C-alpha cells in the first residue's frame, strides 16, 4: 500500500513495515524523519475505523516530543447518547485512510457533562518523556459550533475543553475554552490513553498531533 510519499507492507506474520517520507509522522515509528529502507512499525494493527489493540502511537524523543495520530486508528470507540464516531472517506483531503465523524448530525451539543454523555475515541500512546503537550486537531465542521474535548486516561482536562474554530474545509485547531491553547499534562512515562469526546455532532476529525513545542503550527 502507499500514501502520498510513503509506502507500507503487511507481512504474513502480521507485522507492518513502512518507508519513505516521514516528516509528519507518516512512518509510524515515533520519529518525524524520512526512512530510505523499510522499518518495523511498532504496535500497529491494520484495521482503520475499527477498535485496535495498542499502544499504536509512540512519542518521539526528539525536540518537540511529537506524537502523530490518524483519527481512524483509535484504540477504542465508545458510543453514547445515540451518537458515535463513524469512519468515513466522504471529505476529500484527509490524511491516511479516512476520517472519523461524530454522527448523526442533529445539532446535539455537549459543552459540559460530555464525559458521561458524549461518544469518545481513545488513542493509546507510549510516552517516553513527561510534561505539557499541546493538542492539535485537524477537523472539518458542519457548522460554526462544532468542537471536541480532549482528556487523558478517561478524565477530562479543563485546559483541553471545547477545542473549537474549525472551518468548512480541513483546519488545524488547538484553541480551547476561553481562547487558551489546548494542552494536557503527562506526569509519568509509559502507556496512556488520549481521549477525544464529541462536543457537538457533525464534526469530522482526521489527525491529532501532540507536541511540547508551544510555537509549533502544523502545515495546512
Long-range contacts (C-beta under 8 A, 24 or more apart in sequence): 3-95, 3-96, 8-41, 9-38, 10-46, 15-40, 15-41, 16-40, 16-41, 16-44, 16-46, 17-41, 24-68, 24-95, 24-218, 24-219, 25-60, 25-66, 25-67, 25-68, 25-209, 26-68, 26-95, 28-57, 29-58, 30-57, 30-58, 30-59, 30-60, 30-61, 30-126, 30-128, 31-60, 31-62, 32-60, 32-62, 32-64, 32-66, 32-68, 43-126, 44-73, 45-73, 48-72, 48-73, 48-87, 48-96, 48-97, 48-98, 49-87, 49-97, 49-98, 49-100, 50-77, 50-87, 51-75, 51-76, 51-77, 54-123, 54-124, 54-191, 55-124, 55-125, 55-126, 55-191, 56-123, 56-124, 57-123, 57-124, 57-125, 57-126, 58-125, 58-126, 58-128, 59-125, 59-126, 59-127, 59-128, 59-129, 59-210, 61-128, 61-129, 63-213, 64-211, 64-212, 64-213, 64-216, 65-129, 65-131, 65-133, 65-210, 65-211, 65-212, 65-213, 66-209, 66-210, 66-211, 66-213, 67-125, 67-127, 67-133, 67-194, 67-209, 67-210, 67-211, 68-207, 68-208, 68-209, 69-123, 69-125, 69-194, 69-207, 69-208, 69-209, 69-210, 70-95, 70-96, 70-97, 70-206, 70-207, 71-99, 71-100, 71-121, 71-196, 71-205, 71-206, 71-207, 71-208, 72-96, 72-97, 72-98, 72-99, 72-100, 73-123, 74-100, 74-121, 74-122, 74-123, 75-122, 75-123, 75-124, 75-193, 76-120, 76-121, 76-122, 77-119, 77-120, 77-121, 77-122, 78-119, 78-120, 78-121, 78-122, 79-119, 80-116, 80-117, 80-118, 80-119, 80-120, 81-108, 81-110, 81-117, 81-118, 81-119, 82-108, 83-108, 83-118, 83-119, 83-198, 83-201, 84-119, 85-119, 85-120, 85-121, 85-198, 88-204, 91-140, 91-170, 91-204, 91-206, 93-169, 93-170, 94-170, 94-206, 94-207, 95-138, 95-206, 95-207, 96-206, 96-207, 99-140, 99-204, 99-205, 99-206, 100-204, 100-205, 101-202, 101-203, 101-204, 101-205, 102-148, 102-198, 102-200, 102-201, 102-202, 102-203, 102-204, 103-201, 103-202, 104-201, 105-142, 105-201, 105-202, 106-201, 107-200, 107-201, 107-202, 108-198, 108-200, 108-201, 109-145, 109-199, 109-200, 109-201, 110-197, 110-198, 110-199, 110-200, 111-147, 111-162, 111-199, 114-149, 114-156, 114-197, 114-198, 114-199, 115-151, 115-155, 115-156, 115-197, 118-149, 118-197, 118-198, 118-199, 119-197, 119-198, 120-195, 120-196, 120-197, 120-198, 121-195, 121-196, 122-154, 122-193, 122-194, 122-195, 122-196, 123-193, 123-194, 123-195, 123-196, 123-208, 124-191, 124-192, 124-193, 125-191, 125-192, 125-193, 125-194, 125-210, 126-190, 126-191, 127-186, 127-188, 127-189, 127-190, 127-191, 127-192, 128-189, 129-189, 129-212, 130-186, 130-187, 130-188, 130-189, 131-185, 131-186, 131-212, 132-183, 132-184, 132-185, 132-186, 132-212, 133-183, 133-184, 133-185, 133-186, 133-210, 133-211, 133-212, 134-174, 134-181, 134-182, 134-183, 134-210, 134-211, 134-212, 134-213, 134-214, 134-216, 135-160, 135-163, 135-174, 135-182, 135-183, 135-184, 135-194, 135-208, 135-209, 135-210, 136-172, 136-173, 136-174, 136-182, 136-208, 136-209, 136-210, 136-211, 136-216, 136-218, 137-163, 137-166, 137-172, 137-173, 137-174, 137-182, 137-196, 137-205, 137-207, 137-208, 138-170, 138-171, 138-172, 138-173, 138-205, 138-206, 138-207, 138-208, 138-209, 138-218, 139-166, 139-170, 139-171, 139-173, 139-203, 139-204, 139-205, 139-206, 140-166, 140-167, 140-168, 140-169, 140-170, 140-171, 140-203, 140-204, 140-206, 141-166, 141-167, 141-168, 141-171, 141-202, 141-203, 142-168, 142-202, 142-203, 143-200, 143-202, 145-200, 146-199, 146-200, 146-201, 146-202, 146-203, 147-199, 147-200, 147-203, 148-196, 148-197, 148-198, 148-199, 148-203, 148-205, 149-196, 149-197, 149-198, 149-199, 150-182, 150-184, 150-194, 150-195, 150-196, 150-197, 151-184, 151-194, 151-195, 151-197, 152-184, 152-185, 152-186, 152-192, 152-193, 152-194, 152-195, 153-192, 153-193, 153-195, 154-193, 154-195, 155-195, 156-195, 156-197, 157-183, 157-184, 157-185, 159-183, 159-184, 160-184, 162-199, 163-199, 164-199, 166-203, 170-206, 170-220, 172-217, 172-218, 172-220, 181-214, 184-210
